[in-house]
Amino acid sequence: MNEIKKSVVAVIDYGMGNLHSVAKALEFVADENTQVVVTSDPAVIDAADRVLLPGVGAIRDCIGEMHNTGLVPSIRKAMAEKPFLAICVGIQSLMSHSEENGGVDCLDHFKGNALFFGEKHTDHDGSKLKVPHMGWNQVKQSINHPLWEGIPDNARFYFVHSFYVVPENKNEVAGTCDYGLEFCVALSRDNVFAVQFHPEKSHKDGLQLYKNFIHWDGKPSSANKD
């Protein structure tokens, strides 16, 4: 009897990101026909069925390590060919540019910038808000998308960040959050989906998003939410 070939989810290891917790969360929701691999090998990434790009820390270090490890071509190839998910600083790395570290050019997959909340960031009533934006917050889904399946609109996810993405094409916004201003926390185009929050720290809804990714065929749904 022929053995069923397992579907491979590659978690990119470029030296940045909480890879252990991400991999464990993916493994928790994976079925017996799915293998989760943490890898820095371009050949493994190129051969994988799905690719996840994590990220923590400063954007200059993230982008620098992607280039230093020689993984940028494989990252670009994956974004062009297969279901691809970026999380946390991963979403910022896909923008054109970030204000962080005095200004850093990023991978330019999504046109737009990552901007600083500011040292004097305030709520709508003028009260001071802490930066970084840290903790639980509601995510409003902007579009119907396979990765939102089974996740209620305005579900709460866990955030830790001081910069937020501002895409030029508002049709690419898949989710928003409010923290003194309404800002983008999820981007989608074709086979690429990216989120600012940490799914692996976001309990059942974060795990549901990972489960959806494992079963996603890379086809989007672009219908706007009512």
C-alpha positions in Angstrom: 0.0 0.0 0.0 1.4 3.4 -1.0 2.2 5.7 1.8 0.4 9.1 1.7 2.9 11.9 1.1 2.7 14.4 3.9 2.0 18.1 3.2 4.9 20.2 4.5 4.6 23.5 6.3 8.0 25.2 6.4 8.6 27.7 9.2 11.4 29.9 8.0 14.3 30.2 10.5 16.4 33.2 9.6 17.5 33.8 13.2 14.5 35.9 14.3 11.2 34.8 15.8 9.8 32.6 18.5 10.0 29.5 16.3 9.4 26.9 19.0 6.0 28.3 20.1 5.0 28.8 16.4 5.9 25.3 15.4 4.3 23.8 18.5 1.0 25.6 17.7 1.1 24.5 14.1 1.8 20.9 15.2 -1.1 21.0 17.7 -3.6 21.8 15.0 -2.0 19.7 12.2 -3.5 16.4 11.0 -1.6 13.2 10.6 -0.9 14.1 6.9 0.9 17.4 7.7 4.5 17.8 8.7 5.8 21.0 10.3 9.5 21.8 9.6 11.5 24.7 11.1 14.2 25.3 8.5 16.9 27.7 7.2 17.4 25.5 4.1 16.3 27.2 0.8 15.7 23.8 -0.8 13.3 22.7 2.0 11.5 26.0 1.7 11.3 25.8 -2.1 9.9 22.2 -1.8 7.4 23.0 1.0 3.6 23.1 0.3 3.1 26.1 2.6 5.5 28.6 4.1 5.2 30.7 7.3 7.4 33.7 7.9 7.7 34.7 11.6 9.4 37.7 13.1 10.2 39.5 16.4 12.4 42.4 17.3 13.7 45.3 15.2 13.0 45.4 11.5 16.6 46.2 10.5 17.8 43.0 12.2 15.0 41.0 10.6 15.6 42.2 7.0 19.4 42.0 7.5 19.2 38.4 8.6 16.9 37.5 5.7 19.6 38.8 3.4 22.6 37.5 5.4 21.2 33.9 5.4 20.5 34.1 1.7 16.8 33.3 2.2 15.2 36.3 0.4 15.0 34.5 -3.0 13.2 31.6 -1.4 10.9 33.9 0.5 10.0 35.7 -2.7 9.6 32.5 -4.6 7.2 31.1 -1.9 5.1 34.3 -2.0 4.8 33.9 -5.7 3.8 30.3 -5.8 2.2 28.8 -2.6 0.1 29.6 0.5 2.2 32.0 2.5 1.6 33.4 6.0 3.6 36.1 7.7 3.1 37.0 11.4 4.1 39.8 13.8 7.2 41.7 12.4 6.8 39.4 9.4 3.9 41.6 8.1 6.1 44.7 8.5 8.9 43.0 6.5 6.6 42.6 3.6 6.0 46.3 3.3 8.0 48.7 1.1 9.6 50.6 4.0 9.6 50.9 7.7 10.2 54.0 9.9 11.9 51.9 12.5 15.7 52.1 13.1 15.9 55.4 11.2 14.3 53.9 8.1 14.6 50.5 6.5 13.8 49.3 3.1 11.8 46.1 3.3 10.8 43.3 0.9 8.2 45.5 -1.0 5.6 42.8 -1.5 2.9 45.1 -0.3 3.3 48.8 -1.3 3.2 50.9 1.8 5.0 51.7 5.1 5.3 50.6 8.7 4.8 53.7 10.9 5.6 54.4 14.6 2.6 54.9 17.0 4.6 57.7 18.5 6.0 58.5 22.0 2.9 60.6 22.8 0.2 58.3 21.3 -3.2 59.0 22.7 -6.7 57.4 22.7 -9.6 59.1 21.0 -10.5 60.9 24.2 -6.9 62.3 24.5 -5.8 60.0 27.3 -2.2 58.6 26.9 -1.8 55.1 25.5 1.3 52.9 26.2 3.6 52.1 23.3 4.3 49.3 22.5 0.7 48.3 21.9 0.8 45.2 24.1 -1.9 42.7 25.0 -5.3 41.6 23.8 -7.4 43.6 21.3 -10.3 43.1 18.9 -9.7 42.4 15.2 -12.4 43.6 12.8 -12.4 41.4 9.7 -12.5 43.6 6.5 -13.0 40.8 4.0 -14.3 37.3 3.9 -11.2 35.1 3.7 -10.5 31.4 4.2 -8.1 32.2 7.1 -10.9 33.9 9.0 -13.1 30.8 8.7 -14.5 29.8 12.1 -13.2 32.9 13.8 -15.8 35.4 15.0 -15.6 39.0 13.8 -14.1 41.2 16.5 -12.3 38.2 18.1 -9.5 39.1 20.4 -5.8 38.5 19.5 -2.6 39.1 21.3 -0.3 42.0 20.1 3.2 43.3 20.9 4.3 46.0 18.6 5.2 49.7 18.3 4.9 50.0 14.5 1.8 49.4 12.3 1.5 48.9 8.6 -0.2 51.4 6.2 -0.7 49.8 2.8 -1.3 52.0 -0.3 -4.0 49.7 -1.6 -6.8 49.7 0.9 -8.3 46.7 -0.9 -5.5 44.6 0.5 -6.6 45.2 4.1 -8.0 42.0 5.6 -8.4 43.2 9.2 -8.2 46.2 11.4 -7.8 47.1 15.0 -8.4 50.2 17.1 -5.7 51.6 19.4 -6.1 55.4 19.4 -6.6 55.1 15.7 -7.9 52.4 13.4 -5.0 50.6 11.8 -4.4 47.6 9.6 -3.5 44.3 11.3 -4.0 41.9 8.4 -3.1 42.0 4.7 -4.2 39.7 1.9 -3.4 39.4 -1.8 -3.7 36.2 -3.8 -1.8 33.4 -1.9 -0.2 35.7 0.7 -1.8 36.5 4.1 -0.1 38.5 6.8 -1.0 39.5 10.4 0.4 41.8 13.0 -0.7 39.8 16.0 0.7 36.5 17.4 -1.6 33.6 16.5 0.4 31.2 18.7 -0.4 33.4 21.8 -4.0 34.0 20.9 -5.7 30.9 22.3 -8.4 29.2 20.3 -8.9 31.8 17.6 -5.1 32.0 16.9 -5.0 28.2 16.7 -8.0 28.3 14.4 -6.2 30.7 12.1 -3.2 28.3 12.0 -5.5 25.4 11.3 -7.1 27.3 8.5 -3.7 28.1 7.0 -2.7 24.4 7.1 -5.7 23.6 5.0 -5.7 26.7 2.8 -5.2 26.2 -1.0 -3.9 29.7 -1.4 -7.0 31.1 -3.1 -8.4 34.2 -1.6 -11.9 35.5 -1.2 -12.1 39.2 -1.9 -15.7 39.9 -0.9 -15.9 42.8 1.5 -17.6 42.4 4.8 -21.0 44.0 5.2 
